[in-house]
Amino acid sequence: MEDILAIARIITRQPAVIATFLIVGTGLGVLGTIATRRRNWSTLRRWALVAAGFAFAVLPATTLARRLDHVQWRLPGGGEFSALSLRAPGLAPTTPEDWLNVVMLVPFGVLAVLATRRPGLVTIAAASSVVAVEVLQGAAGIGVISVADFVHNLLGAALGAATGALIPRDRLRARPTALEQNLIRRGRSARITAP
């Protein structure tokens, strides 16, 4: 766990990573807000989609915007972390970098399913987005196209989507306020928004 946090600190200390995260997250949040308003989604689902946009922004920010040098950093436990790692494409996550790739998209999967209620669609969208980011990374010379990274990112998104699907829908419904409950008891109409 200490190695994962050390890698996260190394990556997030780079201004380009933070800027890319904010730009991509804000862009996805704005697009999500526009789309959900047109479809009359509830405020809760709208905010879940905006948060999912920021959760997804972690992937392009850490993959495409990190420093381009080929430096190896020393981790507290004595291991090394390389910005460009050419390693055997083992599919089981074993290194801290592998686990970071898994954990990175879990929040996106949970939040996107809470917003859309479609775990299959969220997983497919995550898979295509991860492929696009991996191809861009290889084409731009920022890193290598890694099947293992794709599998680890997809595993994280799928775990998040499955977790989001397990949350009961009634937990996501807007609850009437005390004033609305009082109006309902008195037989008057109250405006209650449901997702």
Salt bridges, closest charged atoms under 4 A:
ASP69 OD1 - ARG67 NE 3.48
GLU80 OE2 - ARG74 NH1 2.69
ASP98 OD1 - ARG87 NH2 2.99
ASP98 OD1 - HIS152 ND1 3.73
ASP149 OD1 - ARG87 NH2 3.18
